[in-house]
Amino acid sequence: MQTPICSRLGIEFPIFAFSHCRDVVAAVTNAGGYGVLGALAYEPERLEIELDWIDDHVGGKPYGVDFAMPAKYEGQGGGDKATPEYLASLIPDAHRAFAESIMDEFDIPPLPDDNDRVPKAAGLNVDAEGPGQVEVTLSHDNVNMVINALGPPPKYVVDQCKERDVLVGGLVGSRQHAERQIAIGTDVIIAQGTEAGGHCGDISTMVLVPQVVDAVGPDVPVLAAGGIADGRQMAAAMALGAQGVWTGSMWLLATEADMQPEVTENLLEASTTDFVRSRAMTGKPARQFRSAWVAAWEREDAPDTLPMPIQGLLWSEYSNRWGRVHNKELGGYPAGQIVGSLDKVRPARDMTLEMVQGWIDVAETFSTQLDAAR
């Protein structure tokens, strides 16, 4: 049950699995799907290590890499003003004081003096002149699609991908966004509904996908994203005109996922309404588990969140502190509403194959219903 995008990418199933964990990427790829490494915060050297590992574990099978390259962000243009150290210096004292008050509320100790963890944030290491990550990515032959999660990718990304016959993908939250992506040369459109985890818009998946399919025409593959974790939802996406499904939140509960145990507990215990859109983590609206950190930034005494990536640097600094002591109340993560329907941790291969079987079951049911109606 392949679709045209499967043939173009050389995969068996049109299931695209976004994950920050290389083990999940490899597991889904080896199960016949298409793993996509979320590399939004990797410096080039670390990215090389991650991609080398995936290459060694997928036996020549293709996979993709996803970046967060916003059109506007602090530090744009590169140079000394784009370093994490300089950007962190832009965090106002009032914001640090507010963050410290949250730490005090939950008795979170400071980091030890010998802490050497590198801060990460969406929008870091992004530069219109090419920071190195794209070059590293395109040096790996198994990578045959590069995706941008935040608007149309920069022209240099499109140009370099076209030169190497690598597809360019882009996530969109509206029909207008899709039209802009096509205009700059994006090959694959991921229509991401507001149900999705991470950076998302306001339109639901059920409404958005057919709008985008109609906007881009029959020659451009559309993937449906947001609220998809089983074969029924996959079948619904395909019925709306999508050639495949882009999934992310479900893989947080894969056995292979590198998650803090307290965060996994929060996700397993959460209901659908526990996943809200907030700027508290990255500075841009992103759907995530409503942890005590997110709730604190909703209070009347909270300062306005900072722009990307400065808010992300603030979050990264303090999340290192509560993560080190495994505080459950503060343990959050970008995740979509579908997680409220999931209640166990399973191997990524099983999750992939169960989704395929569920998709087949729905298709067979539809076929039986049509035969009966004739």
C-alpha positions as a Python dict, from the first residue, in 0.01 Angstrom:
ca = {
    (1, 'M'): (0, 0, 0),
    (2, 'Q'): (253, 252, -117),
    (3, 'T'): (190, 610, -226),
    (4, 'P'): (393, 821, -474),
    (5, 'I'): (607, 973, -196),
    (6, 'C'): (716, 623, -97),
    (7, 'S'): (852, 560, -445),
    (8, 'R'): (1028, 898, -455),
    (9, 'L'): (1203, 839, -123),
    (10, 'G'): (1253, 463, -152),
    (11, 'I'): (1052, 358, 155),
    (12, 'E'): (792, 90, 220),
    (13, 'F'): (532, 272, 428),
    (14, 'P'): (428, 640, 416),
    (15, 'I'): (486, 686, 789),
    (16, 'F'): (722, 971, 872),
    (17, 'A'): (855, 966, 1228),
    (18, 'F'): (1002, 1287, 1365),
    (19, 'S'): (1219, 1235, 1671),
    (20, 'H'): (1511, 1400, 1848),
    (21, 'C'): (1631, 1051, 1936),
    (22, 'R'): (1851, 876, 1682),
    (23, 'D'): (1744, 532, 1812),
    (24, 'V'): (1381, 605, 1723),
    (25, 'V'): (1481, 734, 1379),
    (26, 'A'): (1674, 415, 1306),
    (27, 'A'): (1403, 186, 1445),
    (28, 'V'): (1124, 335, 1234),
    (29, 'T'): (1344, 346, 926),
    (30, 'N'): (1433, -21, 970),
    (31, 'A'): (1064, -105, 1013),
    (32, 'G'): (988, 35, 668),
    (33, 'G'): (891, 389, 758),
    (34, 'Y'): (1091, 710, 726),
    (35, 'G'): (1272, 835, 1034),
    (36, 'V'): (1343, 1207, 1059),
    (37, 'L'): (1603, 1337, 1303),
    (38, 'G'): (1501, 1659, 1475),
    (39, 'A'): (1830, 1849, 1466),
    (40, 'L'): (1710, 2195, 1563),
    (41, 'A'): (1973, 2248, 1831),
    (42, 'Y'): (2275, 2045, 1715),
    (43, 'E'): (2602, 2219, 1640),
    (44, 'P'): (2769, 2075, 1325),
    (45, 'E'): (3014, 1852, 1518),
    (46, 'R'): (2741, 1686, 1725),
    (47, 'L'): (2517, 1650, 1419),
    (48, 'E'): (2795, 1464, 1239),
    (49, 'I'): (2815, 1217, 1527),
    (50, 'E'): (2438, 1160, 1527),
    (51, 'L'): (2415, 1108, 1151),
    (52, 'D'): (2716, 876, 1146),
    (53, 'W'): (2543, 663, 1410),
    (54, 'I'): (2218, 649, 1213),
    (55, 'D'): (2408, 558, 895),
    (56, 'D'): (2570, 270, 1081),
    (57, 'H'): (2232, 139, 1201),
    (58, 'V'): (1998, 164, 900),
    (59, 'G'): (2180, -49, 646),
    (60, 'G'): (2169, 205, 364),
    (61, 'K'): (1801, 289, 409),
    (62, 'P'): (1701, 655, 359),
    (63, 'Y'): (1601, 898, 631),
    (64, 'G'): (1553, 1272, 675),
    (65, 'V'): (1675, 1561, 888),
    (66, 'D'): (1456, 1839, 1026),
    (67, 'F'): (1578, 2186, 1127),
    (68, 'A'): (1409, 2489, 1282),
    (69, 'M'): (1513, 2779, 1061),
    (70, 'P'): (1281, 3071, 1140),
    (71, 'A'): (1261, 3369, 906),
    (72, 'K'): (1323, 3604, 1200),
    (73, 'Y'): (1520, 3540, 1516),
    (74, 'E'): (1765, 3709, 1750),
    (75, 'G'): (2122, 3668, 1631),
    (76, 'Q'): (2024, 3668, 1265),
    (77, 'G'): (2325, 3735, 1046),
    (78, 'G'): (2572, 3533, 1244),
    (79, 'G'): (2898, 3654, 1392),
    (80, 'D'): (2968, 3735, 1755),
    (81, 'K'): (2605, 3832, 1817),
    (82, 'A'): (2481, 3484, 1729),
    (83, 'T'): (2675, 3292, 1994),
    (84, 'P'): (2487, 3127, 2283),
    (85, 'E'): (2697, 3327, 2527),
    (86, 'Y'): (2603, 3662, 2374),
    (87, 'L'): (2236, 3572, 2336),
    (88, 'A'): (2221, 3449, 2696),
    (89, 'S'): (2359, 3786, 2805),
    (90, 'L'): (2044, 3945, 2660),
    (91, 'I'): (1821, 3772, 2917),
    (92, 'P'): (1692, 4054, 3142),
    (93, 'D'): (1753, 4036, 3515),
    (94, 'A'): (1376, 4037, 3573),
    (95, 'H'): (1336, 3717, 3371),
    (96, 'R'): (1617, 3544, 3558),
    (97, 'A'): (1466, 3655, 3887),
    (98, 'F'): (1128, 3513, 3784),
    (99, 'A'): (1288, 3184, 3680),
    (100, 'E'): (1475, 3171, 4010),
    (101, 'S'): (1148, 3218, 4195),
    (102, 'I'): (1011, 2910, 4020),
    (103, 'M'): (1321, 2715, 4123),
    (104, 'D'): (1278, 2829, 4482),
    (105, 'E'): (912, 2726, 4477),
    (106, 'F'): (1010, 2368, 4393),
    (107, 'D'): (1336, 2356, 4591),
    (108, 'I'): (1553, 2310, 4281),
    (109, 'P'): (1924, 2347, 4367),
    (110, 'P'): (2174, 2536, 4149),
    (111, 'L'): (2388, 2348, 3901),
    (112, 'P'): (2726, 2233, 4033),
    (113, 'D'): (3029, 2442, 3944),
    (114, 'D'): (3166, 2167, 3720),
    (115, 'N'): (2851, 2150, 3505),
    (116, 'D'): (2955, 2156, 3140),
    (117, 'R'): (2627, 2088, 2964),
    (118, 'V'): (2597, 2297, 2646),
    (119, 'P'): (2277, 2507, 2628),
    (120, 'K'): (2040, 2423, 2343),
    (121, 'A'): (1753, 2620, 2197),
    (122, 'A'): (1544, 2625, 1881),
    (123, 'G'): (1683, 2892, 1651),
    (124, 'L'): (2046, 2856, 1764),
    (125, 'N'): (2311, 2783, 1503),
    (126, 'V'): (2081, 2914, 1231),
    (127, 'D'): (2222, 3162, 984),
    (128, 'A'): (2116, 3273, 636),
    (129, 'E'): (2472, 3231, 510),
    (130, 'G'): (2488, 2867, 609),
    (131, 'P'): (2602, 2763, 956),
    (132, 'G'): (2739, 2421, 868),
    (133, 'Q'): (2454, 2192, 970),
    (134, 'V'): (2312, 2172, 619),
    (135, 'E'): (2652, 2097, 470),
    (136, 'V'): (2705, 1820, 726),
    (137, 'T'): (2360, 1678, 655),
    (138, 'L'): (2403, 1672, 280),
    (139, 'S'): (2736, 1493, 310),
    (140, 'H'): (2543, 1183, 421),
    (141, 'D'): (2416, 985, 122),
    (142, 'N'): (2132, 821, 316),
    (143, 'V'): (1966, 1159, 378),
    (144, 'N'): (1726, 1226, 90),
    (145, 'M'): (1500, 1491, 245),
    (146, 'V'): (1573, 1802, 450),
    (147, 'I'): (1280, 1966, 628),
    (148, 'N'): (1230, 2309, 783),
    (149, 'A'): (989, 2326, 1077),
    (150, 'L'): (949, 2706, 1088),
    (151, 'G'): (842, 2862, 761),
    (152, 'P'): (1004, 2847, 417),
    (153, 'P'): (1364, 2729, 434),
    (154, 'P'): (1637, 2980, 342),
    (155, 'K'): (1728, 2996, -25),
    (156, 'Y'): (2074, 2848, 35),
    (157, 'V'): (1910, 2535, 178),
    (158, 'V'): (1682, 2492, -122),
    (159, 'D'): (1969, 2551, -365),
    (160, 'Q'): (2205, 2306, -197),
    (161, 'C'): (1938, 2037, -174),
    (162, 'K'): (1841, 2076, -540),
    (163, 'E'): (2207, 2044, -642),
    (164, 'R'): (2224, 1707, -464),
    (165, 'D'): (1880, 1579, -569),
    (166, 'V'): (1758, 1592, -206),
    (167, 'L'): (1393, 1675, -147),
    (168, 'V'): (1302, 1984, 55),
    (169, 'G'): (1013, 1960, 298),
    (170, 'G'): (835, 2232, 492),
    (171, 'L'): (578, 2235, 771),
    (172, 'V'): (282, 2468, 721),
    (173, 'G'): (-14, 2574, 931),
    (174, 'S'): (-228, 2739, 664),
    (175, 'R'): (-308, 2737, 293),
    (176, 'Q'): (-115, 3062, 250),
    (177, 'H'): (194, 2913, 413),
    (178, 'A'): (180, 2621, 168),
    (179, 'E'): (158, 2855, -131),
    (180, 'R'): (467, 3044, -9),
    (181, 'Q'): (656, 2717, 34),
    (182, 'I'): (578, 2609, -322),
    (183, 'A'): (687, 2947, -456),
    (184, 'I'): (1038, 2908, -313),
    (185, 'G'): (1080, 2549, -434),
    (186, 'T'): (972, 2325, -146),
    (187, 'D'): (901, 1973, -276),
    (188, 'V'): (699, 1817, 9),
    (189, 'I'): (443, 2000, 221),
    (190, 'I'): (367, 1885, 576),
    (191, 'A'): (24, 2021, 674),
    (192, 'Q'): (46, 2043, 1052),
    (193, 'G'): (-274, 2098, 1247),
    (194, 'T'): (-295, 2276, 1578),
    (195, 'E'): (-329, 1942, 1760),
    (196, 'A'): (37, 1872, 1688),
    (197, 'G'): (320, 1899, 1936),
    (198, 'G'): (582, 2170, 1905),
    (199, 'H'): (546, 2480, 1690),
    (200, 'C'): (202, 2482, 1532),
    (201, 'G'): (-70, 2714, 1409),
    (202, 'D'): (-441, 2755, 1485),
    (203, 'I'): (-615, 2537, 1224),
    (204, 'S'): (-711, 2177, 1297),
    (205, 'T'): (-568, 1890, 1094),
    (206, 'M'): (-907, 1781, 958),
    (207, 'V'): (-968, 2128, 814),
    (208, 'L'): (-611, 2209, 713),
    (209, 'V'): (-509, 1902, 512),
    (210, 'P'): (-770, 1925, 233),
    (211, 'Q'): (-715, 2301, 210),
    (212, 'V'): (-344, 2246, 155),
    (213, 'V'): (-399, 1956, -87),
    (214, 'D'): (-624, 2177, -298),
    (215, 'A'): (-382, 2469, -279),
    (216, 'V'): (-69, 2287, -398),
    (217, 'G'): (-227, 2064, -662),
    (218, 'P'): (-192, 1695, -747),
    (219, 'D'): (181, 1701, -829),
    (220, 'V'): (300, 1810, -483),
    (221, 'P'): (293, 1545, -209),
    (222, 'V'): (125, 1651, 116),
    (223, 'L'): (182, 1479, 448),
    (224, 'A'): (-72, 1516, 728),
    (225, 'A'): (50, 1603, 1078),
    (226, 'G'): (-122, 1654, 1410),
    (227, 'G'): (-336, 1410, 1609),
    (228, 'I'): (-211, 1097, 1432),
    (229, 'A'): (-94, 787, 1618),
    (230, 'D'): (-285, 487, 1481),
    (231, 'G'): (-412, 332, 1159),
    (232, 'R'): (-756, 493, 1182),
    (233, 'Q'): (-609, 840, 1192),
    (234, 'M'): (-366, 748, 916),
    (235, 'A'): (-654, 629, 697),
    (236, 'A'): (-843, 952, 766),
    (237, 'A'): (-541, 1155, 659),
    (238, 'M'): (-511, 960, 336),
    (239, 'A'): (-883, 1008, 270),
    (240, 'L'): (-825, 1383, 295),
    (241, 'G'): (-571, 1364, 14),
    (242, 'A'): (-243, 1320, 201),
    (243, 'Q'): (22, 1085, 62),
    (244, 'G'): (149, 1001, 409),
    (245, 'V'): (147, 1093, 775),
    (246, 'W'): (401, 1295, 970),
    (247, 'T'): (407, 1175, 1329),
    (248, 'G'): (605, 1299, 1627),
    (249, 'S'): (445, 1294, 1971),
    (250, 'M'): (370, 921, 1967),
    (251, 'W'): (742, 839, 1947),
    (252, 'L'): (805, 1006, 2283),
    (253, 'L'): (653, 688, 2425),
    (254, 'A'): (868, 452, 2220),
    (255, 'T'): (1091, 216, 2413),
    (256, 'E'): (1391, 362, 2230),
    (257, 'A'): (1312, 725, 2316),
    (258, 'D'): (1570, 900, 2531),
    (259, 'M'): (1332, 1056, 2782),
    (260, 'Q'): (1362, 1155, 3145),
    (261, 'P'): (1152, 900, 3345),
    (262, 'E'): (950, 1172, 3518),
    (263, 'V'): (858, 1326, 3181),
    (264, 'T'): (745, 987, 3053),
    (265, 'E'): (530, 949, 3366),
    (266, 'N'): (373, 1289, 3303),
    (267, 'L'): (293, 1200, 2943),
    (268, 'L'): (140, 866, 3035),
    (269, 'E'): (-77, 1024, 3305),
    (270, 'A'): (-184, 1327, 3098),
    (271, 'S'): (-521, 1389, 2935),
    (272, 'T'): (-570, 1557, 2599),
    (273, 'T'): (-634, 1896, 2759),
    (274, 'D'): (-298, 1890, 2938),
    (275, 'F'): (-122, 1985, 2614),
    (276, 'V'): (-135, 2359, 2550),
    (277, 'R'): (21, 2616, 2319),
    (278, 'S'): (271, 2835, 2501),
    (279, 'R'): (577, 3050, 2433),
    (280, 'A'): (733, 2946, 2765),
    (281, 'M'): (978, 2699, 2612),
    (282, 'T'): (1103, 2851, 2285),
    (283, 'G'): (963, 3204, 2252),
    (284, 'K'): (724, 3099, 1975),
    (285, 'P'): (385, 2928, 2023),
    (286, 'A'): (452, 2558, 2072),
    (287, 'R'): (217, 2288, 2198),
    (288, 'Q'): (362, 2113, 2502),
    (289, 'F'): (274, 1940, 2826),
    (290, 'R'): (148, 2199, 3073),
    (291, 'S'): (418, 2162, 3334),
    (292, 'A'): (465, 2387, 3635),
    (293, 'W'): (710, 2592, 3424),
    (294, 'V'): (444, 2657, 3159),
    (295, 'A'): (180, 2733, 3422),
    (296, 'A'): (409, 2984, 3590),
    (297, 'W'): (448, 3187, 3271),
    (298, 'E'): (69, 3215, 3251),
    (299, 'R'): (50, 3399, 3585),
    (300, 'E'): (-24, 3770, 3604),
    (301, 'D'): (312, 3841, 3769),
    (302, 'A'): (506, 3667, 3490),
    (303, 'P'): (711, 3881, 3250),
    (304, 'D'): (646, 3856, 2877),
    (305, 'T'): (832, 3569, 2716),
    (306, 'L'): (1148, 3653, 2524),
    (307, 'P'): (1200, 3611, 2148),
    (308, 'M'): (1350, 3299, 1992),
    (309, 'P'): (1612, 3173, 2076),
    (310, 'I'): (1659, 3376, 2397),
    (311, 'Q'): (1355, 3228, 2573),
    (312, 'G'): (1481, 2885, 2472),
    (313, 'L'): (1820, 2955, 2627),
    (314, 'L'): (1650, 3058, 2950),
    (315, 'W'): (1441, 2740, 2948),
    (316, 'S'): (1745, 2528, 2864),
    (317, 'E'): (1945, 2667, 3155),
    (318, 'Y'): (1673, 2605, 3410),
    (319, 'S'): (1551, 2275, 3266),
    (320, 'N'): (1904, 2144, 3319),
    (321, 'R'): (1859, 2221, 3686),
    (322, 'W'): (1526, 2048, 3740),
    (323, 'G'): (1615, 1765, 3505),
    (324, 'R'): (1926, 1691, 3707),
    (325, 'V'): (1716, 1627, 4018),
    (326, 'H'): (1429, 1464, 3823),
    (327, 'N'): (1160, 1703, 3941),
    (328, 'K'): (827, 1575, 3810),
    (329, 'E'): (620, 1895, 3843),
    (330, 'L'): (853, 2087, 3613),
    (331, 'G'): (919, 1799, 3375),
    (332, 'G'): (766, 1903, 3043),
    (333, 'Y'): (819, 1839, 2675),
    (334, 'P'): (679, 1952, 2336),
    (335, 'A'): (394, 1711, 2266),
    (336, 'G'): (58, 1704, 2091),
    (337, 'Q'): (-292, 1632, 2208),
    (338, 'I'): (-279, 1274, 2080),
    (339, 'V'): (-57, 1179, 2375),
    (340, 'G'): (-366, 1198, 2594),
    (341, 'S'): (-487, 886, 2409),
    (342, 'L'): (-168, 684, 2468),
    (343, 'D'): (-114, 481, 2782),
    (344, 'K'): (195, 264, 2742),
    (345, 'V'): (553, 254, 2619),
    (346, 'R'): (618, 23, 2324),
    (347, 'P'): (899, -55, 2077),
    (348, 'A'): (903, 178, 1777),
    (349, 'R'): (892, -116, 1535),
    (350, 'D'): (571, -245, 1693),
    (351, 'M'): (417, 102, 1680),
    (352, 'T'): (503, 133, 1311),
    (353, 'L'): (368, -205, 1208),
    (354, 'E'): (52, -170, 1420),
    (355, 'M'): (-22, 161, 1246),
    (356, 'V'): (21, -4, 906),
    (357, 'Q'): (-207, -293, 1004),
    (358, 'G'): (-468, -51, 1135),
    (359, 'W'): (-454, 143, 809),
    (360, 'I'): (-505, -180, 613),
    (361, 'D'): (-796, -283, 837),
    (362, 'V'): (-975, 48, 776),
    (363, 'A'): (-915, 23, 402),
    (364, 'E'): (-1062, -327, 397),
    (365, 'T'): (-1364, -209, 597),
    (366, 'F'): (-1421, 72, 348),
    (367, 'S'): (-1393, -175, 61),
    (368, 'T'): (-1650, -407, 221),
    (369, 'Q'): (-1886, -118, 282),
    (370, 'L'): (-1858, -5, -80),
    (371, 'D'): (-1924, -356, -208),
    (372, 'A'): (-2231, -380, 12),
    (373, 'A'): (-2359, -45, -114),
    (374, 'R'): (-2343, -146, -481),
}
